[in-house]
């Protein structure tokens, strides 16, 4: 088990107590943006996840749901997409350690698209 808790949350990322961070990544083209909003996730600070187990689920047209390592309720992180010209929808959930990419997951279908 690799159970860790969130210690710092910003709109674009969430830091874990073991030095890992998770965030959304999008290769922007034209006037569009796609991201997860970690600040909008209620109850994320101190929330425990097990990085060796299934720690998130994709929620189509919403974002992701973080799966707790204890008996807490899952925490939902909304995803947003804004298009104005180009209409790409790709978005990745990335895990980094010291800025180095450790893992990446395609979560493109997990955002509300406004256009």
GUTORFI-550122 format. One record per residue: residue number from 1; x, y, z of N, C-alpha, C, O in turn. Coordinates in steps of 0.1 Angstrom, whole numbers, plus 2048, in hexadecimal, padded with zeros to 3 digits. Layout:
<atoms>
num: NUM | n.X: X | n.Y: Y | n.Z: Z | ca.X: X | ca.Y: Y | ca.Z: Z | c.X: X | c.Y: Y | c.Z: Z | o.X: X | o.Y: Y | o.Z: Z
...
</atoms>
This chain:
<atoms>
num: 1 | n.X: 808 | n.Y: 7F4 | n.Z: 800 | ca.X: 800 | ca.Y: 800 | ca.Z: 800 | c.X: 809 | c.Y: 80C | c.Z: 800 | o.X: 813 | o.Y: 80D | o.Z: 806
num: 2 | n.X: 804 | n.Y: 816 | n.Z: 7F9 | ca.X: 80B | ca.Y: 823 | ca.Z: 7F8 | c.X: 801 | c.Y: 82E | c.Z: 7FB | o.X: 7FD | o.Y: 836 | o.Z: 7F2
num: 3 | n.X: 7FD | n.Y: 82F | n.Z: 807 | ca.X: 7F2 | ca.Y: 838 | ca.Z: 80B | c.X: 7F8 | c.Y: 846 | c.Z: 80F | o.X: 801 | o.Y: 847 | o.Z: 817
num: 4 | n.X: 7F4 | n.Y: 850 | n.Z: 808 | ca.X: 7F8 | ca.Y: 85D | ca.Z: 80A | c.X: 7EC | c.Y: 867 | c.Z: 80B | o.X: 7E2 | o.Y: 864 | o.Z: 806
num: 5 | n.X: 7EF | n.Y: 873 | n.Z: 811 | ca.X: 7E4 | ca.Y: 87D | ca.Z: 812 | c.X: 7E8 | c.Y: 889 | c.Z: 80A | o.X: 7F4 | o.Y: 88C | o.Z: 808
num: 6 | n.X: 7DE | n.Y: 890 | n.Z: 806 | ca.X: 7E0 | ca.Y: 89D | ca.Z: 7FF | c.X: 7E3 | c.Y: 8A8 | c.Z: 809 | o.X: 7DD | o.Y: 8A9 | o.Z: 814
num: 7 | n.X: 7EE | n.Y: 8AF | n.Z: 806 | ca.X: 7F3 | ca.Y: 8BA | ca.Z: 810 | c.X: 7F1 | c.Y: 8C8 | c.Z: 80A | o.X: 7F1 | o.Y: 8D1 | o.Z: 812
num: 8 | n.X: 7F0 | n.Y: 8C9 | n.Z: 7FD | ca.X: 7EF | ca.Y: 8D7 | ca.Z: 7F7 | c.X: 7E6 | c.Y: 8D5 | c.Z: 7EB | o.X: 7E8 | o.Y: 8CC | o.Z: 7E2
num: 9 | n.X: 7DD | n.Y: 8DF | n.Z: 7E9 | ca.X: 7D4 | ca.Y: 8DE | ca.Z: 7DE | c.X: 7D4 | c.Y: 8EC | c.Z: 7D7 | o.X: 7D3 | o.Y: 8F6 | o.Z: 7DE
num: 10 | n.X: 7D5 | n.Y: 8EC | n.Z: 7CA | ca.X: 7D3 | ca.Y: 8F9 | ca.Z: 7C2 | c.X: 7C9 | c.Y: 8F6 | c.Z: 7B7 | o.X: 7C4 | o.Y: 8EA | o.Z: 7B6
num: 11 | n.X: 7C6 | n.Y: 8FF | n.Z: 7AF | ca.X: 7BC | ca.Y: 8FD | ca.Z: 7A4 | c.X: 7C1 | c.Y: 8F3 | c.Z: 79A | o.X: 7B9 | o.Y: 8EC | o.Z: 794
num: 12 | n.X: 7CE | n.Y: 8F2 | n.Z: 798 | ca.X: 7D4 | ca.Y: 8EA | ca.Z: 78E | c.X: 7DA | c.Y: 8DD | c.Z: 792 | o.X: 7DE | o.Y: 8D4 | o.Z: 78A
num: 13 | n.X: 7DD | n.Y: 8DC | n.Z: 79F | ca.X: 7E4 | ca.Y: 8D0 | ca.Z: 7A4 | c.X: 7E1 | c.Y: 8CD | c.Z: 7B3 | o.X: 7DB | o.Y: 8D5 | o.Z: 7BA
num: 14 | n.X: 7E5 | n.Y: 8C1 | n.Z: 7B7 | ca.X: 7E3 | ca.Y: 8BD | ca.Z: 7C5 | c.X: 7F0 | c.Y: 8B6 | c.Z: 7C9 | o.X: 7F5 | o.Y: 8AD | o.Z: 7C2
num: 15 | n.X: 7F6 | n.Y: 8BA | n.Z: 7D4 | ca.X: 803 | ca.Y: 8B4 | ca.Z: 7D9 | c.X: 800 | c.Y: 8AA | c.Z: 7E3 | o.X: 7F7 | o.Y: 8AB | o.Z: 7EB
num: 16 | n.X: 808 | n.Y: 89F | n.Z: 7E3 | ca.X: 807 | ca.Y: 894 | ca.Z: 7ED | c.X: 812 | c.Y: 895 | c.Z: 7F7 | o.X: 81D | o.Y: 89A | o.Z: 7F3
num: 17 | n.X: 811 | n.Y: 88F | n.Z: 802 | ca.X: 81B | ca.Y: 890 | ca.Z: 80D | c.X: 828 | c.Y: 889 | c.Z: 80A | o.X: 832 | o.Y: 88C | o.Z: 810
num: 18 | n.X: 828 | n.Y: 880 | n.Z: 800 | ca.X: 834 | ca.Y: 879 | ca.Z: 7FC | c.X: 83C | c.Y: 880 | c.Z: 7F1 | o.X: 845 | o.Y: 87A | o.Z: 7EB
num: 19 | n.X: 838 | n.Y: 88C | n.Z: 7ED | ca.X: 83F | ca.Y: 894 | ca.Z: 7E3 | c.X: 839 | c.Y: 892 | c.Z: 7D5 | o.X: 83D | o.Y: 899 | o.Z: 7CC
num: 20 | n.X: 82F | n.Y: 889 | n.Z: 7D3 | ca.X: 829 | ca.Y: 888 | ca.Z: 7C6 | c.X: 81E | c.Y: 893 | c.Z: 7C5 | o.X: 81A | o.Y: 899 | o.Z: 7CE
num: 21 | n.X: 81B | n.Y: 896 | n.Z: 7B8 | ca.X: 810 | ca.Y: 89F | ca.Z: 7B5 | c.X: 808 | c.Y: 899 | c.Z: 7AA | o.X: 80D | o.Y: 892 | o.Z: 7A2
num: 22 | n.X: 7FB | n.Y: 89D | n.Z: 7AA | ca.X: 7F2 | ca.Y: 899 | ca.Z: 79F | c.X: 7EC | c.Y: 8A6 | c.Z: 799 | o.X: 7E9 | o.Y: 8B0 | o.Z: 7A0
num: 23 | n.X: 7EB | n.Y: 8A6 | n.Z: 78C | ca.X: 7E5 | ca.Y: 8B2 | ca.Z: 785 | c.X: 7E0 | c.Y: 8AE | c.Z: 778 | o.X: 7E3 | o.Y: 8A3 | o.Z: 772
num: 24 | n.X: 7D8 | n.Y: 8B6 | n.Z: 772 | ca.X: 7D4 | ca.Y: 8B4 | ca.Z: 764 | c.X: 7DD | c.Y: 8BB | c.Z: 75A | o.X: 7E3 | o.Y: 8C6 | o.Z: 75E
num: 25 | n.X: 7DF | n.Y: 8B5 | n.Z: 74F | ca.X: 7E7 | ca.Y: 8BB | ca.Z: 744 | c.X: 7E0 | c.Y: 8BB | c.Z: 737 | o.X: 7D9 | o.Y: 8B1 | o.Z: 734
num: 26 | n.X: 7E1 | n.Y: 8C6 | n.Z: 730 | ca.X: 7DA | ca.Y: 8C8 | ca.Z: 723 | c.X: 7E3 | c.Y: 8CF | c.Z: 71A | o.X: 7E9 | o.Y: 8DA | o.Z: 71D
num: 27 | n.X: 7E5 | n.Y: 8CA | n.Z: 70E | ca.X: 7ED | ca.Y: 8D1 | ca.Z: 704 | c.X: 7E4 | c.Y: 8DB | c.Z: 6FD | o.X: 7DC | o.Y: 8D7 | o.Z: 6F4
num: 28 | n.X: 7E4 | n.Y: 8E7 | n.Z: 701 | ca.X: 7DB | ca.Y: 8F1 | ca.Z: 6FC | c.X: 7DE | c.Y: 8F5 | c.Z: 6ED | o.X: 7EA | o.Y: 8F6 | o.Z: 6E9
num: 29 | n.X: 7D4 | n.Y: 8F7 | n.Z: 6E5 | ca.X: 7D5 | ca.Y: 8FC | ca.Z: 6D8 | c.X: 7C9 | c.Y: 906 | c.Z: 6D6 | o.X: 7BE | o.Y: 904 | o.Z: 6DA
num: 30 | n.X: 7CC | n.Y: 911 | n.Z: 6CF | ca.X: 7C3 | ca.Y: 91B | ca.Z: 6CD | c.X: 7BE | c.Y: 921 | c.Z: 6DB | o.X: 7C5 | o.Y: 922 | o.Z: 6E4
num: 31 | n.X: 7B1 | n.Y: 924 | n.Z: 6DB | ca.X: 7AB | ca.Y: 92A | ca.Z: 6E7 | c.X: 7A2 | c.Y: 91F | c.Z: 6EE | o.X: 796 | o.Y: 921 | o.Z: 6EE
num: 32 | n.X: 7A8 | n.Y: 916 | n.Z: 6F5 | ca.X: 7A1 | ca.Y: 90C | ca.Z: 6FC | c.X: 7A9 | c.Y: 907 | c.Z: 708 | o.X: 7B5 | o.Y: 909 | o.Z: 708
num: 33 | n.X: 7A2 | n.Y: 902 | n.Z: 712 | ca.X: 7A8 | ca.Y: 8FD | ca.Z: 71E | c.X: 7A1 | c.Y: 8F2 | c.Z: 724 | o.X: 795 | o.Y: 8F1 | o.Z: 723
num: 34 | n.X: 7A8 | n.Y: 8E8 | n.Z: 729 | ca.X: 7A2 | ca.Y: 8DC | ca.Z: 730 | c.X: 7AA | c.Y: 8D9 | c.Z: 73C | o.X: 7B6 | o.Y: 8D8 | o.Z: 73C
num: 35 | n.X: 7A3 | n.Y: 8D8 | n.Z: 748 | ca.X: 7AA | ca.Y: 8D6 | ca.Z: 754 | c.X: 7A1 | c.Y: 8D0 | c.Z: 75F | o.X: 795 | o.Y: 8D0 | o.Z: 75E
num: 36 | n.X: 7A8 | n.Y: 8CA | n.Z: 769 | ca.X: 7A1 | ca.Y: 8C6 | ca.Z: 776 | c.X: 7A2 | c.Y: 8D2 | c.Z: 77F | o.X: 7AD | o.Y: 8D8 | o.Z: 780
num: 37 | n.X: 798 | n.Y: 8D4 | n.Z: 787 | ca.X: 799 | ca.Y: 8DF | ca.Z: 791 | c.X: 799 | c.Y: 8D9 | c.Z: 79F | o.X: 78F | o.Y: 8D6 | o.Z: 7A5
num: 38 | n.X: 7A5 | n.Y: 8D7 | n.Z: 7A4 | ca.X: 7A7 | ca.Y: 8D0 | ca.Z: 7B1 | c.X: 7A2 | c.Y: 8D9 | c.Z: 7BD | o.X: 79E | o.Y: 8D3 | o.Z: 7C7
num: 39 | n.X: 7A2 | n.Y: 8E6 | n.Z: 7BC | ca.X: 79D | ca.Y: 8EF | ca.Z: 7C6 | c.X: 78E | c.Y: 8ED | c.Z: 7C8 | o.X: 789 | o.Y: 8EF | o.Z: 7D4
num: 40 | n.X: 787 | n.Y: 8E9 | n.Z: 7BE | ca.X: 779 | ca.Y: 8E7 | ca.Z: 7BF | c.X: 775 | c.Y: 8D9 | c.Z: 7C6 | o.X: 769 | o.Y: 8D7 | o.Z: 7C8
num: 41 | n.X: 77F | n.Y: 8D1 | n.Z: 7C8 | ca.X: 77D | ca.Y: 8C4 | ca.Z: 7CF | c.X: 77B | c.Y: 8C6 | c.Z: 7DE | o.X: 785 | o.Y: 8C9 | o.Z: 7E4
num: 42 | n.X: 76F | n.Y: 8C4 | n.Z: 7E3 | ca.X: 76C | ca.Y: 8C6 | ca.Z: 7F1 | c.X: 772 | c.Y: 8BB | c.Z: 7F9 | o.X: 76F | o.Y: 8AF | o.Z: 7F7
num: 43 | n.X: 77A | n.Y: 8BE | n.Z: 803 | ca.X: 780 | ca.Y: 8B3 | ca.Z: 80C | c.X: 78C | c.Y: 8AD | c.Z: 807 | o.X: 790 | o.Y: 8A2 | o.Z: 80C
num: 44 | n.X: 794 | n.Y: 8B3 | n.Z: 7FE | ca.X: 7A0 | ca.Y: 8AC | ca.Z: 7F9 | c.X: 7AC | c.Y: 8AD | c.Z: 802 | o.X: 7B4 | o.Y: 8A4 | o.Z: 803
num: 45 | n.X: 7AD | n.Y: 8B8 | n.Z: 80A | ca.X: 7B8 | ca.Y: 8BA | ca.Z: 813 | c.X: 7B8 | c.Y: 8AF | c.Z: 81D | o.X: 7AE | o.Y: 8AD | o.Z: 824
num: 46 | n.X: 7C3 | n.Y: 8A7 | n.Z: 81E | ca.X: 7C4 | ca.Y: 89C | ca.Z: 828 | c.X: 7BD | c.Y: 88F | c.Z: 823 | o.X: 7BE | o.Y: 885 | o.Z: 82A
num: 47 | n.X: 7B8 | n.Y: 88F | n.Z: 817 | ca.X: 7B1 | ca.Y: 883 | ca.Z: 812 | c.X: 7BB | c.Y: 879 | c.Z: 80E | o.X: 7C5 | o.Y: 87B | o.Z: 807
num: 48 | n.X: 7BA | n.Y: 86C | n.Z: 813 | ca.X: 7C3 | ca.Y: 862 | ca.Z: 811 | c.X: 7C0 | c.Y: 859 | c.Z: 804 | o.X: 7B5 | o.Y: 855 | o.Z: 802
num: 49 | n.X: 7CA | n.Y: 857 | n.Z: 7FC | ca.X: 7C9 | ca.Y: 84E | ca.Z: 7F0 | c.X: 7D4 | c.Y: 844 | c.Z: 7F1 | o.X: 7DE | o.Y: 846 | o.Z: 7F7
num: 50 | n.X: 7D2 | n.Y: 838 | n.Z: 7EA | ca.X: 7DC | ca.Y: 82E | ca.Z: 7E9 | c.X: 7E1 | c.Y: 82E | c.Z: 7DB | o.X: 7DA | o.Y: 829 | o.Z: 7D2
num: 51 | n.X: 7ED | n.Y: 833 | n.Z: 7D9 | ca.X: 7F2 | ca.Y: 833 | ca.Z: 7CB | c.X: 7F5 | c.Y: 826 | c.Z: 7C5 | o.X: 7F8 | o.Y: 825 | o.Z: 7B9
num: 52 | n.X: 7F5 | n.Y: 81B | n.Z: 7CD | ca.X: 7F7 | ca.Y: 80E | ca.Z: 7C8 | c.X: 7EA | c.Y: 807 | c.Z: 7C4 | o.X: 7EB | o.Y: 7FB | o.Z: 7BF
num: 53 | n.X: 7DF | n.Y: 80D | n.Z: 7C7 | ca.X: 7D2 | ca.Y: 807 | ca.Z: 7C4 | c.X: 7CB | c.Y: 811 | c.Z: 7BA | o.X: 7D0 | o.Y: 81A | o.Z: 7B5
num: 54 | n.X: 7BE | n.Y: 80D | n.Z: 7B7 | ca.X: 7B6 | ca.Y: 816 | ca.Z: 7AE | c.X: 7B3 | c.Y: 823 | c.Z: 7B7 | o.X: 7AB | o.Y: 822 | o.Z: 7C1
num: 55 | n.X: 7B8 | n.Y: 82E | n.Z: 7B3 | ca.X: 7B7 | ca.Y: 83A | ca.Z: 7BB | c.X: 7AE | c.Y: 845 | c.Z: 7B5 | o.X: 7AB | o.Y: 84F | o.Z: 7BB
num: 56 | n.X: 7AA | n.Y: 843 | n.Z: 7A8 | ca.X: 7A0 | ca.Y: 84C | ca.Z: 7A2 | c.X: 798 | c.Y: 845 | c.Z: 798 | o.X: 79B | o.Y: 83A | o.Z: 793
num: 57 | n.X: 78C | n.Y: 84B | n.Z: 796 | ca.X: 783 | ca.Y: 846 | ca.Z: 78B | c.X: 77F | c.Y: 852 | c.Z: 782 | o.X: 77E | o.Y: 85D | o.Z: 787
num: 58 | n.X: 77E | n.Y: 84F | n.Z: 775 | ca.X: 779 | ca.Y: 859 | ca.Z: 76C | c.X: 76A | c.Y: 85A | c.Z: 76D | o.X: 763 | o.Y: 850 | o.Z: 76E
num: 59 | n.X: 765 | n.Y: 866 | n.Z: 76D | ca.X: 757 | ca.Y: 869 | ca.Z: 76D | c.X: 754 | c.Y: 871 | c.Z: 760 | o.X: 757 | o.Y: 87D | o.Z: 75F
num: 60 | n.X: 74E | n.Y: 86A | n.Z: 756 | ca.X: 74C | ca.Y: 871 | ca.Z: 749 | c.X: 744 | c.Y: 87E | c.Z: 74B | o.X: 73A | o.Y: 87E | o.Z: 752
num: 61 | n.X: 748 | n.Y: 888 | n.Z: 744 | ca.X: 741 | ca.Y: 895 | ca.Z: 744 | c.X: 741 | c.Y: 89C | c.Z: 751 | o.X: 739 | o.Y: 8A5 | o.Z: 754
num: 62 | n.X: 74A | n.Y: 898 | n.Z: 75B | ca.X: 74B | ca.Y: 89F | ca.Z: 767 | c.X: 75A | c.Y: 8A1 | c.Z: 76B | o.X: 75E | o.Y: 8AC | o.Z: 76D
num: 63 | n.X: 762 | n.Y: 896 | n.Z: 76C | ca.X: 770 | ca.Y: 897 | ca.Z: 771 | c.X: 774 | c.Y: 88A | c.Z: 776 | o.X: 773 | o.Y: 880 | o.Z: 76F
num: 64 | n.X: 77A | n.Y: 88A | n.Z: 782 | ca.X: 77F | ca.Y: 87D | ca.Z: 788 | c.X: 77A | c.Y: 87C | c.Z: 796 | o.X: 775 | o.Y: 886 | o.Z: 79C
num: 65 | n.X: 77A | n.Y: 870 | n.Z: 79B | ca.X: 776 | ca.Y: 86E | ca.Z: 7A9 | c.X: 782 | c.Y: 867 | c.Z: 7B0 | o.X: 787 | o.Y: 85D | o.Z: 7AB
num: 66 | n.X: 787 | n.Y: 86D | n.Z: 7BB | ca.X: 792 | ca.Y: 867 | ca.Z: 7C2 | c.X: 78D | c.Y: 85D | c.Z: 7CC | o.X: 784 | o.Y: 85F | o.Z: 7D3
num: 67 | n.X: 793 | n.Y: 851 | n.Z: 7CC | ca.X: 78F | ca.Y: 846 | ca.Z: 7D4 | c.X: 797 | c.Y: 846 | c.Z: 7E1 | o.X: 7A3 | o.Y: 845 | o.Z: 7E1
num: 68 | n.X: 790 | n.Y: 847 | n.Z: 7ED | ca.X: 798 | ca.Y: 847 | ca.Z: 7F9 | c.X: 79E | c.Y: 83A | c.Z: 7FD | o.X: 799 | o.Y: 82F | o.Z: 7FA
num: 69 | n.X: 7A9 | n.Y: 83B | n.Z: 805 | ca.X: 7AF | ca.Y: 82F | ca.Z: 80A | c.X: 7A9 | c.Y: 82B | c.Z: 817 | o.X: 7AD | o.Y: 820 | o.Z: 81D
num: 70 | n.X: 7A0 | n.Y: 832 | n.Z: 81C | ca.X: 799 | ca.Y: 82F | ca.Z: 829 | c.X: 78A | c.Y: 82F | c.Z: 826 | o.X: 786 | o.Y: 82D | o.Z: 81A
num: 71 | n.X: 781 | n.Y: 830 | n.Z: 82F | ca.X: 773 | ca.Y: 82F | ca.Z: 82D | c.X: 76C | c.Y: 83C | c.Z: 82A | o.X: 760 | o.Y: 83D | o.Z: 82B
num: 72 | n.X: 773 | n.Y: 846 | n.Z: 826 | ca.X: 76D | ca.Y: 853 | ca.Z: 823 | c.X: 766 | c.Y: 851 | c.Z: 816 | o.X: 767 | o.Y: 847 | o.Z: 80E
num: 73 | n.X: 75D | n.Y: 85B | n.Z: 813 | ca.X: 757 | ca.Y: 85C | ca.Z: 806 | c.X: 761 | c.Y: 860 | c.Z: 7FB | o.X: 76A | o.Y: 868 | o.Z: 7FF
num: 74 | n.X: 75F | n.Y: 85C | n.Z: 7EF | ca.X: 768 | ca.Y: 861 | ca.Z: 7E4 | c.X: 767 | c.Y: 871 | c.Z: 7E3 | o.X: 75D | o.Y: 876 | o.Z: 7E7
num: 75 | n.X: 771 | n.Y: 877 | n.Z: 7DD | ca.X: 771 | ca.Y: 885 | ca.Z: 7DB | c.X: 771 | c.Y: 887 | c.Z: 7CC | o.X: 77A | o.Y: 882 | o.Z: 7C5
num: 76 | n.X: 768 | n.Y: 890 | n.Z: 7C7 | ca.X: 767 | ca.Y: 893 | ca.Z: 7B9 | c.X: 76F | c.Y: 89F | c.Z: 7B5 | o.X: 76E | o.Y: 8A9 | o.Z: 7BC
num: 77 | n.X: 777 | n.Y: 89E | n.Z: 7AA | ca.X: 77E | ca.Y: 8AA | ca.Z: 7A5 | c.X: 778 | c.Y: 8AD | c.Z: 797 | o.X: 779 | o.Y: 8A5 | o.Z: 78E
num: 78 | n.X: 772 | n.Y: 8B9 | n.Z: 796 | ca.X: 76C | ca.Y: 8BC | ca.Z: 789 | c.X: 776 | c.Y: 8BF | c.Z: 77E | o.X: 781 | o.Y: 8C5 | o.Z: 781
num: 79 | n.X: 773 | n.Y: 8BC | n.Z: 772 | ca.X: 77B | ca.Y: 8BF | ca.Z: 766 | c.X: 773 | c.Y: 8C9 | c.Z: 75D | o.X: 767 | o.Y: 8C8 | o.Z: 75C
num: 80 | n.X: 77A | n.Y: 8D2 | n.Z: 757 | ca.X: 774 | ca.Y: 8DC | ca.Z: 74F | c.X: 77B | c.Y: 8DD | c.Z: 742 | o.X: 787 | o.Y: 8DB | o.Z: 741
num: 81 | n.X: 773 | n.Y: 8E0 | n.Z: 737 | ca.X: 779 | ca.Y: 8E2 | ca.Z: 72A | c.X: 772 | c.Y: 8EE | c.Z: 724 | o.X: 766 | o.Y: 8EF | o.Z: 724
num: 82 | n.X: 77A | n.Y: 8F7 | n.Z: 71E | ca.X: 775 | ca.Y: 903 | ca.Z: 718 | c.X: 77B | c.Y: 904 | c.Z: 70A | o.X: 787 | o.Y: 903 | o.Z: 708
num: 83 | n.X: 773 | n.Y: 905 | n.Z: 700 | ca.X: 777 | ca.Y: 905 | ca.Z: 6F2 | c.X: 772 | c.Y: 912 | c.Z: 6EB | o.X: 767 | o.Y: 916 | o.Z: 6ED
num: 84 | n.X: 77B | n.Y: 918 | n.Z: 6E4 | ca.X: 778 | ca.Y: 924 | ca.Z: 6DC | c.X: 781 | c.Y: 924 | c.Z: 6D0 | o.X: 78B | o.Y: 92C | o.Z: 6CF
num: 85 | n.X: 77D | n.Y: 91D | n.Z: 6C6 | ca.X: 786 | ca.Y: 91C | ca.Z: 6BA | c.X: 789 | c.Y: 90D | c.Z: 6B7 | o.X: 782 | o.Y: 906 | o.Z: 6B0
num: 86 | n.X: 794 | n.Y: 909 | n.Z: 6BD | ca.X: 798 | ca.Y: 8FB | ca.Z: 6BC | c.X: 791 | c.Y: 8F3 | c.Z: 6C6 | o.X: 78D | o.Y: 8F8 | o.Z: 6D1
num: 87 | n.X: 78E | n.Y: 8E6 | n.Z: 6C3 | ca.X: 785 | ca.Y: 8DE | ca.Z: 6CB | c.X: 78C | c.Y: 8D1 | c.Z: 6D0 | o.X: 786 | o.Y: 8C7 | o.Z: 6CE
num: 88 | n.X: 798 | n.Y: 8D2 | n.Z: 6D5 | ca.X: 79E | ca.Y: 8C6 | ca.Z: 6DB | c.X: 798 | c.Y: 8C3 | c.Z: 6E8 | o.X: 794 | o.Y: 8CC | o.Z: 6EF
num: 89 | n.X: 799 | n.Y: 8B7 | n.Z: 6EC | ca.X: 793 | ca.Y: 8B3 | ca.Z: 6F9 | c.X: 79D | c.Y: 8AB | c.Z: 702 | o.X: 799 | o.Y: 8A6 | o.Z: 70D
num: 90 | n.X: 7A9 | n.Y: 8A9 | n.Z: 6FD | ca.X: 7B2 | ca.Y: 8A1 | ca.Z: 705 | c.X: 7B6 | c.Y: 8A7 | c.Z: 712 | o.X: 7B9 | o.Y: 8B3 | o.Z: 713
num: 91 | n.X: 7B6 | n.Y: 89F | n.Z: 71C | ca.X: 7BB | ca.Y: 8A2 | ca.Z: 72A | c.X: 7C1 | c.Y: 896 | c.Z: 730 | o.X: 7BB | o.Y: 88B | o.Z: 72F
num: 92 | n.X: 7CC | n.Y: 898 | n.Z: 737 | ca.X: 7D3 | ca.Y: 88D | ca.Z: 73E | c.X: 7D3 | c.Y: 890 | c.Z: 74D | o.X: 7D4 | o.Y: 89B | o.Z: 751
num: 93 | n.X: 7D2 | n.Y: 885 | n.Z: 755 | ca.X: 7D4 | ca.Y: 886 | ca.Z: 763 | c.X: 7E2 | c.Y: 881 | c.Z: 765 | o.X: 7E5 | o.Y: 876 | o.Z: 762
num: 94 | n.X: 7EB | n.Y: 88A | n.Z: 76A | ca.X: 7F9 | ca.Y: 886 | ca.Z: 76C | c.X: 7FD | c.Y: 885 | c.Z: 77A | o.X: 7F8 | o.Y: 88D | o.Z: 783
num: 95 | n.X: 806 | n.Y: 87C | n.Z: 77D | ca.X: 80C | ca.Y: 87A | ca.Z: 78A | c.X: 81B | c.Y: 87D | c.Z: 788 | o.X: 822 | o.Y: 878 | o.Z: 780
num: 96 | n.X: 820 | n.Y: 886 | n.Z: 790 | ca.X: 82E | ca.Y: 88B | ca.Z: 78F | c.X: 835 | c.Y: 88A | c.Z: 79D | o.X: 82F | o.Y: 88B | o.Z: 7A7
num: 97 | n.X: 842 | n.Y: 888 | n.Z: 79C | ca.X: 84B | ca.Y: 888 | ca.Z: 7A8 | c.X: 857 | c.Y: 891 | c.Z: 7A5 | o.X: 85E | o.Y: 88E | o.Z: 79C
num: 98 | n.X: 858 | n.Y: 89C | n.Z: 7AC | ca.X: 863 | ca.Y: 8A5 | ca.Z: 7A9 | c.X: 862 | c.Y: 8AB | c.Z: 79B | o.X: 86D | o.Y: 8AD | o.Z: 795
num: 99 | n.X: 856 | n.Y: 8AC | n.Z: 796 | ca.X: 855 | ca.Y: 8B2 | ca.Z: 788 | c.X: 856 | c.Y: 8A7 | c.Z: 77D | o.X: 853 | o.Y: 8AA | o.Z: 772
num: 100 | n.X: 85A | n.Y: 89B | n.Z: 781 | ca.X: 85C | ca.Y: 890 | ca.Z: 777 | c.X: 84F | c.Y: 888 | c.Z: 776 | o.X: 849 | o.Y: 884 | o.Z: 780
num: 101 | n.X: 84B | n.Y: 886 | n.Z: 769 | ca.X: 83E | ca.Y: 87E | ca.Z: 767 | c.X: 840 | c.Y: 870 | c.Z: 76B | o.X: 84A | o.Y: 869 | o.Z: 767
num: 102 | n.X: 837 | n.Y: 86B | n.Z: 774 | ca.X: 838 | ca.Y: 85D | ca.Z: 779 | c.X: 82D | c.Y: 855 | c.Z: 772 | o.X: 82F | o.Y: 849 | o.Z: 76E
num: 103 | n.X: 821 | n.Y: 85B | n.Z: 770 | ca.X: 816 | ca.Y: 854 | ca.Z: 76A | c.X: 80C | c.Y: 85E | c.Z: 763 | o.X: 80C | o.Y: 869 | o.Z: 768
num: 104 | n.X: 805 | n.Y: 85A | n.Z: 759 | ca.X: 7FC | ca.Y: 862 | ca.Z: 752 | c.X: 7F0 | c.Y: 85A | c.Z: 74E | o.X: 7F1 | o.Y: 84F | o.Z: 749
num: 105 | n.X: 7E4 | n.Y: 860 | n.Z: 750 | ca.X: 7D7 | ca.Y: 859 | ca.Z: 74D | c.X: 7CF | c.Y: 862 | c.Z: 744 | o.X: 7CD | o.Y: 86E | o.Z: 747
num: 106 | n.X: 7C9 | n.Y: 85C | n.Z: 739 | ca.X: 7C0 | ca.Y: 864 | ca.Z: 730 | c.X: 7B2 | c.Y: 865 | c.Z: 737 | o.X: 7AC | o.Y: 85B | o.Z: 73A
num: 107 | n.X: 7AE | n.Y: 872 | n.Z: 739 | ca.X: 7A1 | ca.Y: 874 | ca.Z: 73F | c.X: 799 | c.Y: 87E | c.Z: 737 | o.X: 791 | o.Y: 886 | o.Z: 73C
num: 108 | n.X: 79B | n.Y: 87D | n.Z: 72A | ca.X: 795 | ca.Y: 887 | ca.Z: 720 | c.X: 786 | c.Y: 887 | c.Z: 721 | o.X: 780 | o.Y: 892 | o.Z: 71F
num: 109 | n.X: 77F | n.Y: 87D | n.Z: 724 | ca.X: 771 | ca.Y: 87D | ca.Z: 724 | c.X: 76B | c.Y: 882 | c.Z: 731 | o.X: 75F | o.Y: 882 | o.Z: 733
num: 110 | n.X: 774 | n.Y: 886 | n.Z: 73A | ca.X: 770 | ca.Y: 88A | ca.Z: 748 | c.X: 76F | c.Y: 898 | c.Z: 74A | o.X: 774 | o.Y: 89D | o.Z: 754
num: 111 | n.X: 769 | n.Y: 8A0 | n.Z: 741 | ca.X: 768 | ca.Y: 8AE | ca.Z: 743 | c.X: 75B | c.Y: 8B3 | c.Z: 73C | o.X: 756 | o.Y: 8AE | o.Z: 732
num: 112 | n.X: 755 | n.Y: 8BD | n.Z: 742 | ca.X: 74A | ca.Y: 8C4 | ca.Z: 73C | c.X: 750 | c.Y: 8CD | c.Z: 731 | o.X: 759 | o.Y: 8D5 | o.Z: 734
num: 113 | n.X: 74B | n.Y: 8CD | n.Z: 725 | ca.X: 750 | ca.Y: 8D5 | ca.Z: 71A | c.X: 747 | c.Y: 8E1 | c.Z: 718 | o.X: 73B | o.Y: 8DF | o.Z: 716
num: 114 | n.X: 74C | n.Y: 8ED | n.Z: 718 | ca.X: 745 | ca.Y: 8F9 | ca.Z: 715 | c.X: 74B | c.Y: 8FE | c.Z: 708 | o.X: 757 | o.Y: 8FF | o.Z: 706
num: 115 | n.X: 742 | n.Y: 902 | n.Z: 6FE | ca.X: 748 | ca.Y: 906 | ca.Z: 6F2 | c.X: 741 | c.Y: 912 | c.Z: 6EC | o.X: 744 | o.Y: 917 | o.Z: 6E1
</atoms>
